[in-house]
Amino acid sequence: METALDVFVGHILFDAWVANQDRHHENWGTVVLGSQMHLAPTFDHASSLARNLTDKERLNDFKPAINTEMISSFVRKARSAFYASVQDRKPLSTMEAWRAFSSHAPQAAEAWLRRLASVKVATLEQMVANIPSSRMSGAAVDFTVKLLEENRR
């Protein structure tokens, strides 16, 4: 990672992975250290992981066993906060935003994809399962793991 764009491409891939739909102009930034400017660490992922779905929706719309086809359809609808042009009325999907940014830094994009591919499903399951049940229901855990798996594909 040699440039801010290389790092930002990673932010956009992460957004696509977690279905973050809130990476607008106020949700990324720079850090100035002396005379150097650096891209800030990624922040504000509150609009991620289908947080607006209720357990009833997760269970009724995506069961049995958290239906992979339904999740695939759901994740394709995720919108970024980026537009392809100022004339567009509809923002790019999170995957379209990833493709657009990655085309400007293809080597960084490949490096980020390799990192994402190295994340094991068992690791995802363990990470999400460690979230206290007071913060995330069993249905939300199941759905989140499937969403992360689908977006990684």
N, CA, C and O of each residue as an XYZ file, in Angstrom:
612
protein
N       0.849     -1.163      0.000
C       0.000      0.000      0.000
C       0.898      1.231      0.000
O       1.550      1.549      0.994
N       0.913      1.902     -1.122
C       1.824      3.030     -1.260
C       1.139      4.388     -1.270
O       1.783      5.404     -1.006
N      -0.143      4.423     -1.568
C      -0.838      5.704     -1.662
C      -2.125      5.672     -0.842
O      -2.600      4.612     -0.433
N      -2.666      6.850     -0.618
C      -3.954      6.938      0.076
C      -5.036      6.210     -0.717
O      -5.919      5.579     -0.136
N      -4.964      6.300     -2.041
C      -5.945      5.594     -2.869
C      -5.849      4.091     -2.650
O      -6.873      3.412     -2.579
N      -4.633      3.563     -2.542
C      -4.467      2.130     -2.284
C      -5.183      1.727     -0.998
O      -5.843      0.689     -0.948
N      -5.051      2.545      0.033
C      -5.700      2.262      1.309
C      -7.216      2.458      1.191
O      -7.994      1.661      1.717
N      -7.622      3.509      0.508
C      -9.048      3.797      0.363
C      -9.767      2.672     -0.386
O     -10.920      2.360     -0.088
N      -9.086      2.073     -1.349
C      -9.657      0.927     -2.053
C      -9.984     -0.179     -1.044
O     -10.997     -0.865     -1.173
N      -9.119     -0.343     -0.045
C      -9.406     -1.308      1.024
C     -10.621     -0.921      1.831
O     -11.404     -1.783      2.230
N     -10.792      0.380      2.080
C     -11.987      0.845      2.798
C     -13.236      0.481      2.001
O     -14.226      0.013      2.563
N     -13.182      0.697      0.696
C     -14.354      0.436     -0.148
C     -14.642     -1.067     -0.225
O     -15.801     -1.478     -0.246
N     -13.589     -1.879     -0.267
C     -13.805     -3.329     -0.244
C     -14.429     -3.746      1.092
O     -15.351     -4.562      1.119
N     -13.935     -3.194      2.180
C     -14.518     -3.502      3.485
C     -15.986     -3.091      3.515
O     -16.831     -3.838      4.008
N     -16.293     -1.903      2.989
C     -17.691     -1.457      2.934
C     -18.555     -2.439      2.143
O     -19.670     -2.761      2.555
N     -18.038     -2.915      1.007
C     -18.799     -3.878      0.205
C     -18.987     -5.175      0.990
O     -20.058     -5.782      0.947
N     -17.953     -5.597      1.702
C     -18.022     -6.845      2.461
C     -19.065     -6.769      3.569
O     -19.851     -7.701      3.741
N     -19.082     -5.679      4.316
C     -20.012     -5.569      5.446
C     -21.325     -4.883      5.060
O     -22.171     -4.625      5.916
N     -21.490     -4.590      3.768
C     -22.697     -3.936      3.255
C     -22.917     -2.565      3.903
O     -24.044     -2.196      4.233
N     -21.823     -1.819      4.077
C     -21.925     -0.458      4.621
C     -22.473      0.459      3.534
O     -21.924      0.530      2.434
N     -23.541      1.146      3.844
C     -24.189      2.007      2.863
C     -24.076      3.478      3.248
O     -24.919      4.295      2.878
N     -23.022      3.803      3.998
C     -22.927      5.156      4.540
C     -21.533      5.776      4.385
O     -21.121      6.559      5.240
N     -20.812      5.449      3.335
C     -19.464      5.992      3.148
C     -19.544      7.307      2.345
O     -18.900      7.440      1.305
N     -20.331      8.262      2.830
C     -20.444      9.551      2.151
C     -19.255     10.438      2.499
O     -18.364     10.023      3.241
N     -19.237     11.644      1.972
C     -18.080     12.537      2.080
C     -17.721     12.930      3.515
O     -16.607     13.391      3.760
N     -18.627     12.760      4.450
C     -18.314     13.087      5.845
C     -17.906     11.857      6.655
O     -17.625     11.970      7.848
N     -17.870     10.694      6.025
C     -17.526      9.459      6.722
C     -16.209      8.853      6.269
O     -16.035      7.635      6.289
N     -15.310      9.688      5.870
C     -13.912      9.316      5.670
C     -13.116     10.589      5.830
O     -13.666     11.683      5.704
N     -11.864     10.469      6.098
C     -11.093     11.674      6.357
C      -9.601     11.454      6.252
O      -9.122     10.373      5.909
N      -8.889     12.513      6.559
C      -7.433     12.485      6.532
C      -6.890     12.903      7.897
O      -7.561     13.576      8.679
N      -5.687     12.493      8.147
C      -4.967     12.871      9.366
C      -3.713     13.612      8.918
O      -2.968     13.125      8.067
N      -3.482     14.788      9.493
C      -2.295     15.568      9.157
C      -1.285     15.400     10.289
O      -1.565     15.712     11.446
N      -0.121     14.907      9.931
C       0.987     14.748     10.878
C       2.154     15.572     10.359
O       2.830     15.184      9.407
N       2.378     16.702     10.992
C       3.419     17.600     10.500
C       3.034     18.125      9.132
O       1.982     18.742      8.967
N       3.878     17.884      8.168
C       3.597     18.344      6.803
C       3.002     17.246      5.932
O       2.777     17.452      4.739
N       2.744     16.066      6.526
C       2.221     14.946      5.741
C       0.747     14.697      6.040
O       0.291     14.811      7.178
N       0.025     14.356      4.987
C      -1.390     14.028      5.115
C      -1.564     12.542      4.812
O      -1.017     12.025      3.838
N      -2.337     11.865      5.665
C      -2.578     10.433      5.522
C      -4.075     10.178      5.572
O      -4.829     10.929      6.190
N      -4.489      9.113      4.915
C      -5.880      8.696      5.010
C      -6.133      8.205      6.431
O      -5.344      7.434      6.979
N      -7.230      8.651      7.019
C      -7.589      8.228      8.376
C      -8.019      6.767      8.364
O      -8.462      6.262      7.333
N      -7.893      6.084      9.496
C      -8.448      4.728      9.579
C      -9.946      4.762      9.276
O     -10.612      5.770      9.513
N     -10.456      3.674      8.759
C     -11.870      3.609      8.406
C     -12.741      3.732      9.667
O     -12.393      3.206     10.725
N     -13.863      4.425      9.541
C     -14.756      4.621     10.682
C     -16.188      4.750     10.205
O     -16.447      4.856      9.006
N     -17.118      4.741     11.151
C     -18.558      4.854     10.952
C     -19.102      3.757     10.047
O     -19.351      3.956      8.858
N     -19.273      2.609     10.651
C     -19.843      1.462      9.945
C     -21.225      1.106     10.500
O     -21.661     -0.043     10.425
N     -21.898      2.107     11.053
C     -23.183      1.858     11.710
C     -24.270      1.407     10.736
O     -25.238      0.767     11.145
N     -24.121      1.730      9.467
C     -25.129      1.320      8.473
C     -24.666      0.067      7.752
O     -24.714     -0.010      6.525
N     -24.223     -0.902      8.514
C     -23.663     -2.136      7.963
C     -24.413     -3.359      8.472
O     -25.231     -3.282      9.389
N     -24.110     -4.475      7.852
C     -24.564     -5.791      8.312
C     -26.080     -5.871      8.484
O     -26.583     -6.536      9.389
N     -26.794     -5.182      7.599
C     -28.263     -5.233      7.580
C     -28.866     -4.861      8.922
O     -29.826     -5.484      9.375
N     -28.301     -3.849      9.552
C     -28.712     -3.461     10.910
C     -30.180     -3.056     11.001
O     -30.764     -3.112     12.084
N     -30.783     -2.651      9.894
C     -32.185     -2.217      9.941
C     -33.177     -3.373      9.882
O     -34.369     -3.176     10.118
N     -32.700     -4.572      9.573
C     -33.613     -5.710      9.545
C     -33.972     -6.132     10.958
O     -33.136     -6.121     11.862
N     -35.207     -6.495     11.125
C     -35.635     -7.052     12.405
C     -35.417     -8.567     12.376
O     -35.234     -9.157     11.311
N     -35.439     -9.180     13.549
C     -35.332    -10.637     13.574
C     -36.509    -11.279     12.849
O     -36.356    -12.315     12.203
N     -37.675    -10.666     12.959
C     -38.845    -11.195     12.251
C     -38.569    -11.233     10.750
O     -38.869    -12.228     10.090
N     -37.999    -10.156     10.205
C     -37.665    -10.137      8.776
C     -36.593    -11.175      8.454
O     -36.696    -11.888      7.455
N     -35.569    -11.261      9.296
C     -34.512    -12.252      9.065
C     -35.088    -13.667      9.040
O     -34.748    -14.473      8.174
N     -35.956    -13.953      9.991
C     -36.499    -15.305     10.115
C     -37.572    -15.600      9.075
O     -37.601    -16.700      8.525
N     -38.446    -14.653      8.796
C     -39.535    -14.894      7.847
C     -39.076    -14.819      6.400
O     -39.526    -15.606      5.567
N     -38.187    -13.883      6.091
C     -37.789    -13.682      4.708
C     -36.589    -14.520      4.286
O     -36.408    -14.795      3.100
N     -35.766    -14.930      5.254
C     -34.508    -15.558      4.887
C     -34.348    -16.981      5.408
O     -33.306    -17.590      5.169
N     -35.302    -17.522      6.088
C     -35.269    -18.923      6.492
C     -35.862    -19.738      5.350
O     -36.507    -19.113      4.509
N     -35.728    -21.024      5.218
C     -35.090    -21.896      6.191
C     -33.566    -21.816      6.102
O     -32.984    -21.603      5.039
N     -32.972    -21.992      7.233
C     -31.507    -22.011      7.383
C     -30.863    -20.789      6.735
O     -29.822    -20.901      6.088
N     -31.475    -19.641      6.909
C     -31.006    -18.391      6.310
C     -30.732    -18.641      4.826
O     -29.601    -18.920      4.429
N     -31.761    -18.539      4.036
C     -31.781    -18.834      2.609
C     -30.698    -18.058      1.838
O     -30.730    -16.828      1.783
N     -29.762    -18.775      1.256
C     -28.626    -18.171      0.548
C     -29.089    -17.370     -0.665
O     -28.543    -16.303     -0.943
N     -30.081    -17.866     -1.385
C     -30.575    -17.142     -2.567
C     -31.185    -15.797     -2.176
O     -30.977    -14.792     -2.857
N     -31.934    -15.786     -1.081
C     -32.533    -14.535     -0.608
C     -31.456    -13.561     -0.140
O     -31.548    -12.361     -0.401
N     -30.445    -14.066      0.542
C     -29.361    -13.197      0.992
C     -28.617    -12.645     -0.206
O     -28.247    -11.471     -0.212
N     -28.393    -13.456     -1.209
C     -27.718    -12.999     -2.423
C     -28.487    -11.844     -3.063
O     -27.894    -10.845     -3.472
N     -29.786    -11.987     -3.145
C     -30.634    -10.921     -3.682
C     -30.558     -9.674     -2.801
O     -30.467     -8.552     -3.299
N     -30.596     -9.886     -1.496
C     -30.547     -8.780     -0.543
C     -29.238     -7.994     -0.689
O     -29.265     -6.765     -0.757
N     -28.110     -8.681     -0.736
C     -26.828     -7.971     -0.757
C     -26.596     -7.245     -2.075
O     -25.896     -6.233     -2.105
N     -27.164     -7.740     -3.147
C     -27.021     -7.031     -4.440
C     -27.713     -5.675     -4.420
O     -27.376     -4.797     -5.214
N     -28.670     -5.495     -3.528
C     -29.398     -4.234     -3.441
C     -28.678     -3.181     -2.604
O     -29.083     -2.019     -2.603
N     -27.620     -3.564     -1.895
C     -26.909     -2.620     -1.022
C     -26.325     -1.482     -1.858
O     -25.658     -1.720     -2.865
N     -26.579     -0.262     -1.435
C     -26.134      0.940     -2.143
C     -25.025      1.627     -1.374
O     -25.063      1.713     -0.146
N     -24.051      2.107     -2.097
C     -23.001      2.919     -1.490
C     -23.518      4.351     -1.388
O     -24.681      4.623     -1.686
N     -22.662      5.244     -0.974
C     -23.018      6.669     -0.979
C     -22.281      7.383     -2.115
O     -22.174      8.609     -2.119
N     -21.774      6.607     -3.078
C     -21.048      7.158     -4.223
C     -21.908      7.104     -5.480
O     -22.675      6.166     -5.693
N     -21.762      8.115     -6.288
C     -22.458      8.195     -7.574
C     -21.425      8.141     -8.688
O     -20.322      8.668     -8.540
N     -21.770      7.510     -9.797
C     -20.848      7.427    -10.930
C     -20.637      8.797    -11.564
O     -19.554      9.092    -12.070
N     -21.673      9.631    -11.537
C     -21.551     10.988    -12.071
C     -22.525     11.899    -11.326
O     -23.416     11.429    -10.620
N     -22.341     13.193    -11.494
C     -23.211     14.154    -10.798
C     -24.635     14.121    -11.346
O     -25.562     14.591    -10.686
N     -24.814     13.579    -12.528
C     -26.158     13.492    -13.107
C     -26.957     12.300    -12.587
O     -28.182     12.272    -12.708
N     -26.277     11.331    -12.017
C     -26.968     10.120    -11.559
C     -27.915     10.416    -10.408
O     -27.614     11.222     -9.527
N     -29.056      9.756    -10.430
C     -30.031      9.893     -9.360
C     -29.893      8.765     -8.330
O     -30.347      8.892     -7.193
N     -29.271      7.679     -8.738
C     -29.161      6.504     -7.880
C     -27.678      6.231     -7.605
O     -26.872      6.217     -8.536
N     -27.312      6.015     -6.335
C     -25.903      5.723     -6.037
C     -25.500      4.345     -6.554
O     -26.338      3.482     -6.813
N     -24.204      4.174     -6.694
C     -23.664      2.876     -7.084
C     -23.959      1.853     -5.998
O     -24.078      2.201     -4.823
N     -24.074      0.603     -6.393
C     -24.152     -0.448     -5.383
C     -22.791     -0.522     -4.690
O     -21.807      0.021     -5.193
N     -22.735     -1.177     -3.564
C     -21.444     -1.297     -2.874
C     -20.439     -2.040     -3.747
O     -19.250     -1.722     -3.721
N     -20.893     -3.016     -4.515
C     -19.987     -3.747     -5.412
C     -19.572     -2.885     -6.606
O     -18.418     -2.939     -7.031
N     -20.488     -2.100     -7.145
C     -20.126     -1.184     -8.241
C     -19.108     -0.148     -7.762
O     -18.186      0.200     -8.500
N     -19.268      0.341     -6.542
C     -18.305      1.298     -5.986
C     -16.938      0.634     -5.856
O     -15.920      1.236     -6.194
N     -16.914     -0.593     -5.372
C     -15.658     -1.338     -5.265
C     -14.995     -1.463     -6.636
O     -13.806     -1.182     -6.782
N     -15.761     -1.882     -7.631
C     -15.184     -2.038     -8.977
C     -14.663     -0.708     -9.521
O     -13.604     -0.663    -10.148
N     -15.398      0.363     -9.285
C     -14.986      1.681     -9.784
C     -13.674      2.129     -9.141
O     -12.751      2.546     -9.840
N     -13.589      2.044     -7.822
C     -12.362      2.471     -7.140
C     -11.203      1.532     -7.431
O     -10.074      1.982     -7.625
N     -11.469      0.237     -7.462
C     -10.378     -0.719     -7.660
C      -9.763     -0.597     -9.046
O      -8.598     -0.946     -9.239
N     -10.525     -0.111    -10.003
C      -9.966      0.055    -11.358
C      -8.883      1.125    -11.395
O      -8.071      1.154    -12.320
N      -8.864      2.001    -10.403
C      -7.845      3.057    -10.338
C      -6.595      2.628     -9.581
O      -5.572      3.312     -9.622
N      -6.679      1.500     -8.895
C      -5.526      0.991     -8.138
C      -5.570     -0.543     -8.187
O      -5.785     -1.188     -7.161
N      -5.367     -1.127     -9.373
C      -5.561     -2.576     -9.522
C      -4.635     -3.439     -8.666
O      -5.053     -4.496     -8.194
N      -3.407     -3.022     -8.461
C      -2.500     -3.830     -7.627
C      -2.957     -3.836     -6.172
O      -2.944     -4.878     -5.515
N      -3.355     -2.690     -5.680
C      -3.875     -2.620     -4.313
C      -5.156     -3.438     -4.205
O      -5.368     -4.139     -3.216
N      -6.011     -3.349     -5.226
C      -7.265     -4.104     -5.217
C      -6.989     -5.599     -5.103
O      -7.644     -6.295     -4.327
N      -6.033     -6.091     -5.863
C      -5.677     -7.512     -5.793
C      -5.161     -7.885     -4.403
O      -5.499     -8.942     -3.871
N      -4.342     -7.009     -3.822
C      -3.811     -7.273     -2.481
C      -4.945     -7.336     -1.456
O      -4.957     -8.212     -0.591
N      -5.896     -6.404     -1.556
C      -7.028     -6.420     -0.618
C      -7.892     -7.660     -0.820
O      -8.367     -8.248      0.152
N      -8.099     -8.058     -2.067
C      -8.895     -9.264     -2.328
C      -8.227    -10.505     -1.744
O      -8.906    -11.382     -1.210
N      -6.904    -10.581     -1.843
C      -6.191    -11.719     -1.246
C      -6.381    -11.735      0.272
O      -6.561    -12.797      0.869
N      -6.342    -10.566      0.886
C      -6.549    -10.500      2.337
C      -7.953    -10.966      2.702
O      -8.135    -11.725      3.654
N      -8.936    -10.511      1.945
C     -10.313    -10.921      2.230
C     -10.477    -12.427      2.025
O     -11.136    -13.094      2.823
N      -9.885    -12.957      0.969
C      -9.995    -14.392      0.692
C      -9.358    -15.226      1.792
O      -9.737    -16.382      1.985
N      -8.400    -14.664      2.514
C      -7.715    -15.415      3.565
C      -8.535    -15.534      4.854
O      -8.170    -16.298      5.748
N      -9.633    -14.790      4.957
C     -10.486    -14.867      6.150
C     -11.303    -16.156      6.071
O     -12.074    -16.359      5.133
N     -11.129    -16.995      7.039
C     -11.807    -18.291      7.064
C     -13.232    -18.149      7.603
O     -13.497    -17.330      8.483
N     -14.135    -18.953      7.064
C     -15.526    -18.932      7.514
C     -15.591    -19.231      9.014
O     -16.376    -18.615      9.734
N     -14.781    -20.159      9.480
C     -14.782    -20.490     10.910
C     -14.391    -19.277     11.757
O     -14.912    -19.091     12.856
N     -13.489    -18.469     11.252
C     -13.088    -17.252     11.961
C     -14.257    -16.280     12.025
O     -14.517    -15.684     13.071
N     -14.962    -16.119     10.908
C     -16.155    -15.255     10.893
C     -17.179    -15.738     11.910
O     -17.700    -14.961     12.711
N     -17.454    -17.021     11.863
C     -18.456    -17.584     12.766
C     -18.063    -17.355     14.225
O     -18.904    -17.000     15.050
N     -16.787    -17.558     14.537
C     -16.329    -17.372     15.914
C     -16.407    -15.906     16.333
O     -16.832    -15.600     17.447
N     -15.998    -15.000     15.445
C     -16.047    -13.574     15.776
C     -17.471    -13.137     16.071
O     -17.729    -12.480     17.080
N     -18.393    -13.501     15.194
C     -19.776    -13.064     15.361
C     -20.419    -13.763     16.546
O     -21.222    -13.158     17.257
N     -20.081    -15.020     16.769
C     -20.644    -15.758     17.904
C     -20.176    -15.176     19.241
O     -20.845    -15.361     20.258
N     -19.058    -14.489     19.254
C     -18.543    -13.888     20.490
C     -19.270    -12.611     20.892
O     -19.046    -12.091     21.985
N     -20.131    -12.105     20.028
C     -20.898    -10.905     20.363
C     -21.967    -11.309     21.376
O     -22.700    -12.271     21.145
N     -22.066    -10.600     22.481
C     -23.049    -10.973     23.514
C     -24.471    -11.023     22.956
O     -24.850    -10.204     22.119
N     -25.240    -11.982     23.428
C     -26.624    -12.133     22.949
C     -27.479    -10.928     23.301
O     -28.526    -10.717     22.688
N     -27.056    -10.139     24.271
C     -27.784     -8.907     24.590
C     -27.595     -7.856     23.490
O     -28.356     -6.891     23.423
N     -26.592     -8.037     22.632
C     -26.307     -7.099     21.543
C     -26.740     -7.648     20.187
O     -27.032     -6.880     19.270
N     -26.783     -8.980     20.057
C     -27.076     -9.577     18.756
C     -27.760    -10.922     18.970
O     -27.224    -11.808     19.635
N     -28.946    -11.057     18.398
C     -29.718    -12.296     18.559
C     -29.105    -13.429     17.734
O     -28.246    -13.205     16.882
N     -29.562    -14.632     18.006
C     -29.114    -15.787     17.227
C     -29.444    -15.638     15.753
O     -28.635    -15.988     14.895
N     -30.637    -15.117     15.452
C     -31.025    -14.897     14.050
C     -30.095    -13.875     13.396
O     -29.710    -14.034     12.237
N     -29.739    -12.839     14.130
C     -28.826    -11.829     13.589
C     -27.439    -12.411     13.367
O     -26.785    -12.087     12.376
N     -26.986    -13.261     14.272
C     -25.685    -13.913     14.112
C     -25.684    -14.759     12.845
O     -24.784    -14.631     12.014
N     -26.689    -15.624     12.690
C     -26.771    -16.485     11.502
C     -26.811    -15.660     10.225
O     -26.089    -15.941      9.268
N     -27.655    -14.647     10.220
C     -27.799    -13.797      9.040
C     -26.495    -13.082      8.717
O     -26.094    -13.021      7.554
N     -25.833    -12.541      9.728
C     -24.596    -11.780      9.527
C     -23.504    -12.653      8.927
O     -22.807    -12.231      8.005
N     -23.354    -13.853      9.439
C     -22.332    -14.752      8.890
C     -22.631    -15.047      7.426
O     -21.727    -15.017      6.591
N     -23.890    -15.331      7.109
C     -24.257    -15.621      5.712
C     -24.057    -14.394      4.818
O     -23.613    -14.524      3.677
N     -24.382    -13.212      5.331
C     -24.183    -11.979      4.570
C     -22.692    -11.775      4.273
O     -22.325    -11.445      3.145
N     -21.843    -11.968      5.269
C     -20.400    -11.805      5.074
C     -19.848    -12.842      4.095
O     -18.992    -12.530      3.267
N     -20.341    -14.066      4.196
C     -19.915    -15.106      3.256
C     -20.325    -14.728      1.830
O     -19.522    -14.818      0.901
N     -21.571    -14.310      1.669
C     -22.072    -13.955      0.328
C     -21.323    -12.769     -0.248
O     -20.932    -12.799     -1.415
N     -21.118    -11.739      0.531
C     -20.405    -10.569      0.016
C     -18.953    -10.878     -0.294
O     -18.373    -10.274     -1.196
N     -18.369    -11.787      0.423
C     -16.990    -12.189      0.115
C     -16.939    -12.876     -1.243
O     -15.995    -12.672     -2.006
N     -17.940    -13.682     -1.548
C     -18.000    -14.317     -2.877
C     -18.098    -13.263     -3.957
O     -18.158    -13.596     -5.141
